[in-house]
Amino acid sequence: MPHPSPTTAAAAARPALDSPDSAVALVTTVPAAGPDRQRAVAEAVARHGEDADAWPRGLTSLTVYLDEQEDTVLIYTQWSSEQDLDLDLDLAEAPWPIGVGLGADEGAVGSGEATATAFRHYRTVRGTALTEPAPVPESFPVAFFDTADEDAARTWLDGLLTSEERSEGEDRAYPGAVAAHLHISLDGTKVLSFSECLTEDQAVAHIEAVWAPVLKEFGDTGRLYRHFGTYVR
């Protein structure tokens, strides 16, 4: 049986990761062994994404991504306040999908325990090689890094960007690079780098040129994702 696809609008949409209306982002990764289970998890979340009237209060967008290794689903949700996110976590009937207020859903069960972390957006760095309006990104390098606390995370990120400017130049004219969105977890112990690129080939080239030494230092914590669907209230 062929798999259904997300609606045309959901497939074409992209979230504004640096939206001023988003106070907090909950990022959930779900292990999914193989492409069939990965697709089933994505479709289960998408079904709830299409029914925005049933969303919990404060949830403003929900985006589903599939990793290119076909064994993980990433769910990026944006919330208007930390209080609404906390309330939804308290009311959830089941631990998955975490923070989306969906309760139990047999179709959304992955092959391992889902992991969710709440982040605040910290900085966005935009590429300068693209014309306006920027084309729609199709490939998304994502990496998580452990940090001691929020001060350490800010210091590390600021130093990383300063070092990049010294070595690569301030204009950041990387081919196909739309933006890099840097986040710090609410407890300060994790950093999330979520980049947007036009194509997978350009994303791989950008990783090799800029991020490879950092990823190697932290044990290769990065993955490459593609967009499945974005749903907004």
Backbone as JSON, one array per atom type, in Angstrom:
{
  "sequence": "MPHPSPTTAAAAARPALDSPDSAVALVTTVPAAGPDRQRAVAEAVARHGEDADAWPRGLTSLTVYLDEQEDTVLIYTQWSSEQDLDLDLDLAEAPWPIGVGLGADEGAVGSGEATATAFRHYRTVRGTALTEPAPVPESFPVAFFDTADEDAARTWLDGLLTSEERSEGEDRAYPGAVAAHLHISLDGTKVLSFSECLTEDQAVAHIEAVWAPVLKEFGDTGRLYRHFGTYVR",
  "N": [[0.85, -1.19, 0.0], [0.67, 2.21, -0.9], [2.31, 4.94, 0.75], [0.6, 7.68, 2.25], [1.04, 11.17, 1.55], [2.11, 14.28, 3.1], [-0.13, 17.14, 3.15], [-0.27, 19.44, 0.35], [0.14, 22.1, 1.14], [1.34, 21.77, 3.68], [3.67, 20.41, 2.99], [4.96, 22.33, 1.49], [5.37, 24.45, 3.21], [7.53, 26.11, 5.6], [8.94, 26.37, 8.87], [9.41, 29.43, 10.72], [12.2, 29.64, 12.24], [13.4, 31.52, 13.81], [11.34, 33.04, 14.79], [9.83, 35.83, 16.38], [7.57, 35.36, 17.82], [7.78, 32.95, 19.0], [8.42, 31.62, 22.02], [9.64, 29.44, 23.1], [11.09, 26.38, 21.99], [10.29, 23.05, 21.55], [12.13, 20.22, 21.01], [11.96, 17.13, 19.7], [13.26, 13.9, 19.33], [12.76, 10.85, 17.72], [13.56, 7.52, 17.73], [13.52, 5.33, 14.94], [13.37, 2.38, 13.45], [14.35, 1.87, 10.39], [12.98, 2.71, 7.11], [10.16, 2.29, 6.79], [9.0, 2.28, 9.38], [9.9, 4.79, 10.17], [8.49, 6.44, 8.4], [5.88, 5.83, 9.2], [5.8, 6.86, 11.81], [6.19, 9.59, 11.26], [3.89, 10.14, 9.76], [1.89, 9.65, 11.64], [2.29, 11.74, 13.48], [1.87, 13.87, 11.74], [-0.86, 13.63, 11.18], [-2.05, 14.61, 13.48], [-1.0, 17.15, 13.37], [-2.44, 18.27, 11.3], [-4.86, 18.88, 12.41], [-5.35, 21.51, 13.76], [-7.16, 22.75, 15.45], [-7.43, 21.1, 17.59], [-5.11, 21.32, 18.96], [-2.92, 21.78, 21.81], [-3.13, 24.62, 24.02], [-1.11, 27.38, 23.23], [0.68, 26.08, 21.55], [2.14, 26.8, 18.53], [3.31, 26.09, 16.1], [4.15, 23.1, 14.28], [6.54, 20.93, 13.14], [7.74, 18.32, 11.1], [10.52, 16.29, 10.54], [12.6, 14.08, 8.62], [15.35, 11.95, 9.05], [18.25, 11.41, 6.97], [19.38, 8.93, 7.17], [17.33, 7.31, 7.65], [16.36, 6.43, 10.12], [15.44, 7.97, 12.18], [13.08, 10.31, 13.47], [12.47, 13.74, 13.66], [10.88, 16.14, 15.59], [9.87, 19.38, 15.6], [8.6, 21.75, 17.6], [6.94, 24.84, 18.2], [6.27, 27.23, 20.74], [4.17, 29.6, 22.38], [4.66, 30.4, 24.95], [6.6, 29.55, 27.85], [5.12, 28.69, 29.98], [2.78, 27.58, 28.88], [3.85, 25.38, 27.55], [4.88, 23.93, 29.73], [2.46, 23.32, 31.02], [1.23, 21.64, 29.16], [3.0, 19.48, 29.14], [2.55, 18.54, 31.7], [-0.05, 17.63, 31.49], [-0.02, 15.61, 29.64], [-1.04, 12.42, 28.5], [0.53, 10.27, 27.9], [4.01, 9.41, 27.54], [4.85, 9.87, 24.99], [3.81, 11.36, 21.9], [6.12, 13.59, 23.14], [5.24, 16.59, 24.69], [3.53, 17.46, 22.7], [0.95, 17.1, 23.22], [-0.64, 14.92, 22.45], [-1.25, 12.49, 23.57], [-1.64, 8.89, 23.85], [-0.72, 7.09, 20.94], [-0.84, 4.64, 18.76], [0.21, 4.43, 16.18], [2.3, 6.15, 16.24], [4.43, 5.15, 17.57], [7.83, 4.69, 18.03], [10.96, 2.95, 17.54], [12.35, 3.03, 19.82], [13.05, 4.86, 22.87], [11.68, 8.08, 22.92], [13.24, 11.31, 22.87], [13.15, 14.45, 24.32], [13.84, 17.94, 24.33], [13.69, 21.18, 25.63], [14.22, 24.31, 24.16], [15.55, 27.65, 23.95], [15.62, 30.06, 21.36], [18.69, 31.42, 20.31], [20.67, 32.73, 18.56], [20.66, 33.73, 15.11], [22.32, 33.1, 12.12], [22.73, 34.24, 8.94], [23.14, 33.12, 5.57], [24.81, 34.73, 2.83], [24.91, 34.34, 0.16], [22.64, 33.99, -1.29], [19.86, 35.04, -3.32], [17.19, 37.47, -2.98], [13.65, 36.91, -3.04], [14.65, 34.39, -0.68], [15.24, 31.05, -1.8], [13.33, 28.01, -1.11], [14.43, 26.05, 1.57], [15.72, 22.67, 1.53], [17.27, 20.81, 2.82], [18.59, 19.9, 5.99], [20.96, 20.32, 8.24], [21.52, 19.14, 11.47], [22.59, 19.4, 14.8], [23.48, 18.42, 18.11], [24.92, 19.59, 21.15], [26.65, 19.1, 24.2], [26.77, 21.18, 27.1], [28.08, 23.02, 29.93], [26.56, 24.96, 31.36], [24.25, 27.75, 30.95], [25.73, 30.14, 30.64], [28.2, 29.12, 29.83], [27.41, 27.95, 27.44], [26.62, 30.18, 25.88], [29.06, 31.57, 25.75], [30.63, 29.7, 24.39], [29.27, 29.45, 21.9], [29.37, 32.11, 20.92], [32.14, 32.41, 20.72], [32.67, 30.43, 18.83], [31.4, 31.43, 16.53], [32.81, 33.8, 16.18], [35.37, 32.79, 15.66], [34.82, 31.46, 13.27], [34.24, 33.63, 11.58], [36.75, 34.81, 11.46], [38.19, 32.88, 10.07], [36.69, 32.21, 7.8], [35.48, 34.48, 6.84], [33.37, 37.42, 7.12], [31.08, 37.62, 5.55], [29.9, 35.16, 5.0], [29.27, 33.66, 2.66], [28.34, 31.04, 1.79], [27.71, 28.51, -0.59], [24.36, 27.82, -1.18], [23.64, 27.97, 1.51], [21.21, 28.87, 3.73], [20.49, 29.65, 6.42], [21.73, 29.49, 9.79], [20.49, 28.38, 12.77], [20.82, 28.92, 16.08], [20.44, 27.46, 19.23], [19.82, 27.37, 22.79], [19.38, 25.18, 25.46], [16.74, 25.23, 27.94], [17.71, 24.63, 30.46], [20.34, 25.11, 30.1], [22.21, 23.14, 29.45], [22.53, 22.07, 26.94], [23.27, 22.67, 23.5], [21.78, 23.5, 20.44], [22.27, 23.28, 17.05], [20.72, 24.25, 14.2], [20.48, 24.1, 10.93], [19.69, 25.5, 7.69], [19.62, 24.55, 4.36], [19.81, 24.69, 0.76], [20.1, 22.35, -0.84], [20.89, 18.83, -0.46], [23.51, 18.14, -1.24], [24.81, 20.62, -1.07], [24.5, 21.09, 1.63], [26.06, 19.03, 2.75], [28.58, 19.79, 1.8], [28.85, 22.22, 3.13], [28.91, 21.37, 5.8], [31.3, 19.89, 5.81], [33.1, 21.94, 5.28], [32.84, 23.77, 7.39], [31.69, 22.74, 9.83], [32.73, 20.21, 10.37], [35.18, 19.87, 11.99], [34.2, 20.64, 14.52], [32.11, 18.84, 14.98], [33.56, 16.47, 15.02], [35.08, 16.83, 17.32], [33.11, 16.67, 19.25], [32.16, 14.1, 19.06], [30.78, 13.45, 16.72], [27.96, 14.37, 16.53], [26.0, 15.1, 14.77], [23.26, 15.12, 12.36], [21.68, 14.72, 9.17], [18.77, 16.08, 7.92], [15.59, 15.86, 6.16], [12.76, 17.75, 5.07], [9.43, 17.02, 6.09], [6.76, 17.87, 6.79], [5.09, 20.93, 7.65], [3.1, 22.49, 10.06], [0.86, 24.97, 11.01], [-0.78, 27.1, 13.4]],
  "CA": [[0.0, 0.0, 0.0], [1.5, 3.4, -0.93], [2.18, 5.81, 1.9], [0.09, 9.01, 1.96], [1.98, 12.27, 1.73], [1.5, 15.44, 3.74], [-0.83, 18.02, 2.23], [0.61, 20.3, -0.43], [0.49, 23.27, 1.95], [2.26, 21.37, 4.73], [4.94, 20.07, 2.38], [5.6, 23.54, 0.97], [5.64, 25.4, 4.28], [8.7, 25.95, 6.45], [8.78, 27.19, 10.07], [10.35, 30.53, 10.96], [12.84, 29.18, 13.47], [13.76, 32.68, 14.63], [10.14, 33.84, 14.96], [9.72, 36.5, 17.69], [6.37, 34.87, 18.51], [8.1, 31.66, 19.62], [9.18, 31.81, 23.26], [10.38, 28.21, 23.4], [10.94, 25.31, 21.01], [10.52, 21.71, 22.06], [12.69, 19.42, 19.93], [11.81, 15.72, 20.06], [13.78, 12.92, 18.38], [12.15, 9.53, 17.91], [14.21, 6.45, 16.97], [12.61, 4.57, 14.08], [14.25, 1.42, 12.76], [14.03, 1.63, 8.99], [12.14, 3.72, 6.45], [8.72, 2.09, 6.98], [8.64, 2.77, 10.71], [10.13, 6.22, 10.17], [7.36, 7.07, 7.71], [4.68, 5.66, 10.01], [5.87, 7.83, 12.91], [5.98, 10.92, 10.69], [2.49, 10.28, 9.36], [1.07, 9.73, 12.85], [2.4, 13.11, 13.99], [1.26, 14.76, 10.75], [-2.31, 13.59, 11.32], [-2.4, 15.55, 14.54], [-0.65, 18.48, 12.91], [-3.47, 18.78, 10.4], [-6.04, 19.26, 13.19], [-4.84, 22.56, 14.66], [-8.17, 23.11, 16.45], [-7.27, 20.22, 18.75], [-3.79, 21.52, 19.56], [-2.9, 22.4, 23.14], [-2.95, 26.06, 24.06], [0.28, 27.84, 23.19], [1.42, 25.47, 20.45], [1.92, 27.65, 17.36], [3.7, 25.38, 14.89], [4.66, 21.74, 14.45], [7.23, 20.52, 11.92], [8.27, 16.96, 11.13], [11.68, 16.06, 9.67], [13.1, 12.71, 8.54], [16.79, 11.95, 8.82], [18.61, 10.75, 5.72], [19.73, 7.55, 7.46], [16.04, 6.62, 7.72], [16.14, 5.76, 11.4], [15.06, 8.94, 13.2], [12.14, 11.4, 13.16], [12.65, 14.91, 14.52], [9.68, 16.98, 15.67], [10.23, 20.72, 16.11], [7.38, 22.49, 17.91], [7.14, 26.19, 18.74], [5.27, 27.55, 21.75], [4.11, 31.03, 22.64], [5.17, 30.68, 26.29], [7.1, 28.39, 28.59], [4.05, 28.22, 30.87], [1.89, 26.69, 28.13], [4.57, 24.13, 27.33], [4.9, 23.2, 31.01], [1.12, 22.81, 31.28], [0.97, 20.51, 28.27], [3.79, 18.35, 29.61], [1.9, 18.02, 32.91], [-1.33, 17.01, 31.17], [0.13, 14.54, 28.65], [-1.49, 11.11, 28.98], [1.58, 9.29, 27.63], [5.28, 10.12, 27.37], [5.15, 10.16, 23.58], [4.86, 12.32, 21.56], [6.34, 14.48, 24.27], [5.05, 18.01, 24.52], [2.65, 17.81, 21.6], [-0.4, 17.0, 23.73], [-1.39, 13.98, 21.64], [-1.59, 11.28, 24.28], [-1.17, 7.65, 23.24], [-1.0, 6.93, 19.51], [-0.11, 3.42, 18.39], [0.94, 4.62, 14.94], [3.42, 7.04, 16.45], [5.44, 4.5, 18.41], [9.07, 4.42, 17.33], [11.66, 1.72, 17.91], [13.09, 3.29, 21.05], [12.49, 5.93, 23.68], [11.81, 9.43, 22.38], [13.97, 12.27, 23.7], [12.7, 15.82, 24.07], [14.54, 19.0, 25.04], [13.15, 22.51, 25.38], [15.27, 25.27, 23.83], [15.3, 29.03, 23.52], [16.43, 30.51, 20.23], [19.75, 32.32, 20.76], [21.16, 33.57, 17.46], [20.54, 33.25, 13.73], [23.34, 33.59, 11.19], [22.19, 34.01, 7.6], [24.05, 33.11, 4.44], [24.69, 35.92, 1.99], [25.09, 34.01, -1.26], [21.34, 33.77, -1.92], [19.12, 36.22, -3.73], [15.9, 37.65, -2.33], [13.43, 36.15, -1.81], [15.46, 33.18, -0.6], [14.54, 29.81, -2.17], [12.9, 27.16, 0.01], [15.45, 25.04, 1.93], [15.29, 21.29, 1.43], [18.16, 19.96, 3.59], [18.7, 20.53, 7.31], [21.94, 19.76, 9.16], [21.13, 19.35, 12.87], [23.57, 18.84, 15.73], [23.32, 18.73, 19.53], [26.19, 19.62, 21.87], [26.5, 19.25, 25.64], [27.47, 22.31, 27.71], [28.0, 22.99, 31.39], [25.45, 25.8, 31.79], [23.88, 28.73, 29.92], [26.86, 31.05, 30.39], [29.2, 28.39, 29.04], [26.86, 27.77, 26.09], [26.71, 31.46, 25.17], [30.47, 31.85, 25.5], [31.11, 28.77, 23.36], [28.67, 29.8, 20.61], [29.93, 33.39, 20.47], [33.52, 32.16, 20.31], [32.64, 29.63, 17.61], [31.06, 32.3, 15.41], [33.94, 34.72, 15.98], [36.43, 32.03, 15.01], [34.39, 31.22, 11.89], [34.4, 34.88, 10.84], [38.18, 35.02, 11.2], [38.73, 31.91, 9.11], [35.89, 32.09, 6.58], [35.01, 35.79, 6.4], [32.14, 37.85, 7.76], [29.9, 37.61, 4.69], [29.3, 33.82, 5.05], [28.67, 33.41, 1.35], [28.44, 29.62, 1.49], [26.71, 28.13, -1.6], [23.18, 27.11, -0.72], [23.38, 28.12, 2.95], [20.15, 29.84, 4.0], [20.66, 30.19, 7.77], [22.02, 28.59, 10.91], [19.74, 28.83, 13.94], [21.49, 28.4, 17.27], [19.54, 27.41, 20.38], [20.35, 26.92, 24.07], [18.31, 24.56, 26.22], [16.29, 26.03, 29.08], [18.57, 24.38, 31.61], [21.7, 25.51, 29.74], [23.14, 22.02, 29.32], [22.63, 21.62, 25.56], [23.19, 23.61, 22.39], [21.25, 22.93, 19.2], [22.53, 23.99, 15.79], [19.72, 23.8, 13.22], [20.79, 24.87, 9.73], [18.83, 25.36, 6.52], [20.36, 24.59, 3.11], [18.96, 24.47, -0.4], [20.18, 20.98, -1.31], [21.68, 17.94, 0.37], [24.92, 18.26, -1.62], [25.33, 21.87, -0.51], [24.56, 20.91, 3.07], [27.23, 18.2, 3.04], [29.76, 20.61, 1.54], [28.94, 23.21, 4.21], [29.34, 20.66, 7.0], [32.72, 19.56, 5.67], [33.91, 23.16, 5.27], [32.72, 24.59, 8.6], [31.29, 22.05, 11.06], [33.37, 18.91, 10.57], [36.06, 19.82, 13.16], [33.41, 20.74, 15.74], [31.41, 17.58, 15.14], [34.55, 15.46, 15.4], [35.45, 17.08, 18.72], [32.01, 16.29, 20.13], [31.74, 12.73, 18.83], [29.91, 13.33, 15.54], [26.6, 14.43, 17.05], [25.14, 15.7, 13.78], [22.51, 14.35, 11.39], [21.12, 15.49, 8.06], [17.34, 15.81, 7.83], [14.79, 16.46, 5.1], [11.47, 18.23, 5.56], [8.25, 16.2, 5.8], [5.58, 18.72, 6.8], [4.99, 21.98, 8.66], [1.7, 22.8, 10.37], [0.79, 26.19, 11.83], [-2.12, 27.4, 13.88]],
  "C": [[0.88, 1.24, 0.0], [1.26, 4.26, 0.3], [1.55, 7.13, 1.48], [1.15, 10.06, 2.22], [1.31, 13.39, 2.49], [0.8, 16.31, 2.7], [0.16, 18.91, 1.5], [1.07, 21.5, 0.38], [1.52, 22.91, 3.01], [3.64, 21.05, 4.16], [5.7, 21.3, 1.91], [6.01, 24.51, 2.06], [6.96, 25.09, 4.98], [8.5, 26.83, 7.69], [9.79, 28.34, 10.08], [11.02, 30.24, 12.29], [13.27, 30.32, 14.38], [12.56, 33.59, 14.85], [10.1, 34.51, 16.33], [8.5, 36.03, 18.48], [6.61, 33.53, 19.2], [8.98, 31.9, 20.84], [10.06, 30.61, 23.56], [10.1, 27.2, 22.3], [11.21, 23.98, 21.7], [10.95, 20.83, 20.89], [12.71, 17.97, 20.39], [12.41, 14.85, 18.95], [13.23, 11.55, 18.74], [12.92, 8.51, 17.1], [13.17, 5.67, 16.17], [13.45, 3.66, 13.2], [13.76, 1.19, 11.34], [13.04, 2.61, 8.42], [10.64, 3.53, 6.68], [8.27, 2.61, 8.33], [8.85, 4.28, 10.79], [8.94, 6.96, 9.53], [6.08, 6.97, 8.54], [4.65, 6.65, 11.17], [5.57, 9.23, 12.38], [4.52, 11.14, 10.33], [1.56, 10.38, 10.56], [1.11, 11.14, 13.44], [1.71, 14.08, 13.04], [-0.26, 14.76, 10.86], [-2.79, 14.55, 12.4], [-2.07, 16.98, 14.14], [-1.72, 19.09, 12.04], [-4.72, 19.23, 11.14], [-5.63, 20.3, 14.23], [-5.86, 22.96, 15.71], [-8.03, 22.28, 17.71], [-5.92, 20.4, 19.43], [-3.91, 22.06, 20.98], [-2.67, 23.91, 23.02], [-1.46, 26.4, 24.03], [1.12, 27.2, 22.12], [1.11, 26.24, 19.17], [2.37, 27.02, 16.06], [4.27, 24.02, 15.24], [5.27, 21.32, 13.11], [7.86, 19.15, 12.12], [9.39, 16.86, 10.1], [12.07, 14.59, 9.72], [14.61, 12.74, 8.29], [17.13, 11.07, 7.62], [19.07, 9.31, 5.93], [18.5, 6.67, 7.67], [15.84, 5.86, 9.02], [15.75, 6.72, 12.52], [14.03, 9.92, 12.63], [12.41, 12.52, 14.15], [11.39, 15.76, 14.42], [10.08, 18.3, 16.33], [8.92, 21.48, 16.33], [7.74, 23.83, 18.53], [5.96, 26.55, 19.63], [5.33, 29.04, 22.08], [4.6, 31.4, 24.03], [5.68, 29.4, 26.93], [6.01, 27.82, 29.5], [3.12, 27.26, 30.13], [2.57, 25.36, 27.84], [4.6, 23.3, 28.6], [3.54, 22.59, 31.31], [0.84, 21.59, 30.42], [1.76, 19.28, 28.71], [3.14, 17.71, 30.84], [0.64, 17.23, 32.58], [-1.21, 15.83, 30.22], [-0.25, 13.19, 29.24], [-0.43, 10.04, 28.79], [2.86, 10.05, 27.35], [5.65, 10.4, 25.93], [3.86, 10.39, 22.82], [4.96, 13.41, 22.63], [6.06, 15.92, 23.87], [4.18, 18.42, 23.35], [1.19, 17.65, 22.02], [-1.24, 15.97, 23.01], [-1.85, 12.76, 22.41], [-1.07, 10.06, 23.55], [-1.6, 7.57, 21.78], [-0.18, 5.75, 19.03], [0.72, 3.62, 17.13], [2.19, 5.45, 15.11], [4.52, 6.44, 17.31], [6.68, 4.2, 17.57], [9.68, 3.11, 17.8], [12.47, 1.89, 19.18], [12.47, 4.47, 21.76], [12.74, 7.3, 23.03], [12.53, 10.33, 23.39], [13.53, 13.67, 23.33], [13.47, 16.8, 24.93], [13.93, 20.33, 24.65], [14.3, 23.51, 25.22], [14.69, 26.67, 23.69], [16.17, 29.33, 22.31], [17.44, 31.55, 20.74], [20.22, 33.27, 19.67], [20.85, 32.9, 16.12], [21.63, 33.91, 12.89], [22.88, 33.24, 9.79], [23.3, 34.01, 6.55], [23.8, 34.31, 3.53], [24.81, 35.62, 0.51], [23.77, 33.88, -2.01], [20.68, 35.09, -2.3], [17.81, 36.31, -2.95], [14.77, 37.56, -3.35], [14.21, 34.83, -1.84], [14.65, 31.97, -1.04], [14.22, 28.98, -0.93], [13.98, 26.13, 0.32], [14.88, 23.64, 1.9], [16.13, 20.34, 2.28], [18.54, 20.67, 4.89], [19.73, 19.81, 8.18], [21.58, 20.14, 10.61], [22.17, 18.69, 13.76], [23.27, 19.32, 17.15], [24.69, 18.66, 20.21], [25.9, 19.8, 23.36], [27.34, 20.42, 26.14], [27.25, 22.28, 29.22], [26.79, 23.76, 31.91], [25.21, 26.86, 30.72], [25.02, 29.7, 29.62], [27.92, 30.38, 29.53], [28.71, 28.2, 27.6], [26.97, 29.05, 25.29], [28.17, 31.79, 24.8], [31.0, 30.98, 24.38], [30.57, 29.15, 21.98], [29.25, 31.1, 20.07], [31.37, 33.21, 19.99], [33.59, 31.38, 19.01], [32.36, 30.51, 16.4], [32.18, 33.3, 15.13], [35.08, 34.02, 15.26], [36.09, 31.76, 13.55], [34.59, 32.47, 11.04], [35.86, 35.14, 10.51], [38.69, 34.11, 10.09], [37.99, 31.92, 7.78], [35.42, 33.43, 6.02], [33.65, 36.12, 6.98], [30.92, 37.7, 6.88], [29.21, 36.25, 4.65], [28.58, 33.48, 3.75], [28.82, 31.95, 0.94], [27.37, 29.25, 0.46], [25.56, 27.34, -0.97], [22.84, 27.26, 0.75], [22.35, 29.23, 3.17], [20.36, 30.48, 5.37], [21.08, 29.08, 8.71], [21.35, 29.18, 12.14], [20.32, 28.14, 15.17], [20.57, 28.54, 18.48], [20.33, 26.98, 21.62], [19.2, 26.36, 24.88], [17.96, 25.4, 27.45], [17.16, 25.83, 30.3], [20.04, 24.69, 31.32], [22.66, 24.39, 29.45], [23.27, 21.5, 27.89], [22.55, 22.81, 24.61], [22.66, 22.85, 21.18], [21.63, 23.85, 18.05], [21.58, 23.4, 14.74], [19.89, 24.67, 11.98], [19.8, 24.56, 8.61], [19.67, 25.54, 5.26], [19.43, 24.25, 1.95], [18.95, 23.01, -0.83], [21.03, 20.14, -0.35], [23.17, 18.06, 0.04], [25.54, 19.52, -1.03], [25.43, 21.78, 1.0], [25.78, 20.1, 3.47], [28.51, 19.0, 2.86], [29.95, 21.64, 2.65], [29.41, 22.57, 5.51], [30.84, 20.38, 6.94], [33.6, 20.8, 5.77], [33.94, 23.85, 6.63], [32.56, 23.75, 9.87], [32.04, 20.78, 11.34], [34.3, 18.88, 11.79], [35.3, 19.86, 14.48], [32.69, 19.42, 16.02], [32.37, 16.47, 15.58], [34.92, 15.6, 16.87], [34.38, 16.57, 19.67], [31.44, 14.9, 19.82], [30.73, 12.56, 17.73], [28.44, 13.27, 15.94], [25.61, 14.97, 16.03], [24.42, 14.69, 12.89], [21.96, 15.29, 10.32], [19.66, 15.08, 7.89], [16.75, 16.41, 6.56], [13.41, 16.79, 5.67], [10.35, 17.27, 5.16], [6.99, 17.06, 5.76], [5.63, 19.74, 7.91], [3.52, 22.36, 8.81], [1.68, 23.99, 11.32], [-0.65, 26.45, 12.24], [-2.73, 28.54, 13.06]]
}
